Amino acid sequence: MEGYRVMVFLKFIFITLVIFWFAGLVLRAVFARFLRRQAEQYDAAVRGAKRRSNSKKEGEISVERRTEPQRRVREKVGEYVDFEEVS
């Protein structure tokens, strides 16, 4: 009876080690693929930014204007009055 328990315990340890080893292989492959995909996306973004910045000729000036933010006040509320606090 004692020998049977030892064999069951050793079998359990062996199976557990095999499962952890296999899980490590799978996770390593998945993580490597994830990192490779992220690196490719980053490289594509950098290449796109370089193309956009290289599209201008040397000495050429471009002005980029920001649009005015739209007011969030509804028309029913009334007129918006900007005030300064006087001390």
N, C-alpha and C positions, 0 to 999 in steps of 0.2 A: 504494500500500500504506500509506503514511504517513497519507494522508487518511482511509482506512478506520478506522485505529486511533483517530484523533482523534474520529471520529463515534461509534464504539463507546463510547469513554470518556465523551463528552458525553451519550450516551443513558443510560449507566449512572448518571451523576451526576443526570440529570433524573429517572429512575425512582426512585432512592434518595431524592431530595428529596420526590417525590410520596408515597412510602410513609411517610416520616417526618411529613409534613404531615397525611396521613390518620390515622395512628396518634395524633397529637396531638389531632385532633378527637374521635376515639373515646374516648381516655382522659379528655379534658376532660368529655365528656358522662357517662361512667361515674362519674367522681369527683364531679361535681355531683349526680348522682342519689344516690350514697352519702351525701354530706353532708346532702342534703335529708332522706333517710330517718332519719339519726341525729338530726337536729334535731327531727323530728316525734316520735321516740321519747322524746327528752329532754323535750320540751314536755308530752307525755302523762304522763310520770312526775311532773313538777312539778305539773301540774293535779291529778293523783290525790292527791299529798301535801297539796296545799292543801285539797282536799275533806275528807280525813281529819282535818286539823287544825281545820277550820271546823265539824266536826260537833258539837263540844262547845259547850255554852252558856257564856257568860262567868261565871266564878266556880265552875264545876263542877270537881270534883277527881276524878281517876282515878288509881288505883294499879295499876301494872303489875308483876307479880311474876315473877321469873325462877325457872324450875324448877331444882331441885337437879340437878347433873350426876350421871348414873348412874356407879357405880363400874365400872371396867374389870377388876377382879380377879375371876378365876374362883373358883367355890366350892371347887374342889379344892385351890387354893393354900393356903388357910388364912385366918386372921384378919389383917386389915390393922392394923398398929400404927403410929400416928403418933408420932414421937419428936422431941425437941429435943436438940441437941447441947450438952453441958455442957462449958464450958472451964475 
